[in-house]
Amino acid sequence: MLLLNISMLSGYDISFMEQLSFWVSAILISGLVSLFGRHSRPLGLWGIGIALFLIFFTGVIFFLGWMIVPFP
């Protein structure tokens, strides 16, 4: 989360941002797979929650940045 916040707010290129869709899809797939196990179900819910948070956070930061400078 720290790398994501730094890269989105400061504009520095960190390798995490280049592969954001890969990481979110990997988190979603592993979260969905872990929902089938009875003992790993809470971890799967946490993983899906983190992936949804990343998607929401990216959208909110994009929208706020677009409100400040709509046409770069």
N, C-alpha and C positions, 0 to 999 in steps of 0.2 A: 504494500500500500504506500509505503514511503517513496519508493521509486516512481510509482504512478503519480503521486501528488507532485513530486518535484518536477517530473518531466512535463506534466500538463500545465502547471502554474508558471514555471520559469521559462519554458521553451527550449530547454536543453534536450538534445537528442540522446535518450537512453535506450538501449536495445530492447527494453521491455515494451515500449510503445510500438515498435515496428512489428511486433508479434502479438499484439493485444488480442486479435481475433482468434489466433491459435490458442492462447492461454485460456481465454474465456470458453472456447469450445471444448478444450481438454477438461476444464473444471466441470462444465455441464455434463459431459459424457461420463466422467468418473463419478460425479454425484448421482447421476441416474442409475449407474450400475450398482453403486453401494446402497441404494434404496431397497434392493431386493434382499440383502442380508439383514437379519433381525438385529444383530449386534452393531452393525455399521450404519444403521438408518439415521441416527442423529448426526453422524459425520457427513452423510450424504446431503442431509438438509442444510447443514452449514455450508457445504460446498456450493450447492445451488443458490443459497442466499448470497454468498460472496460473488458468484458470477452475475447474479441479477444486480447486485450493488455496483459492480464494475460497469455494467452496461448503463445503468441509471446515472452514475457519476460522470461517465464520459459524455452522455447526452446533455446533462445539466451544465457541465463546464463548456461544452461546445456552444450551447445556447447562450450562456452568459458572455462568452467571448464574442459571439456574433452580435450581441446587443451593443457591446462597446465599439467594435470596429466591424460594421456589417459588410464593407467592401474593401478587403485589404489590397 
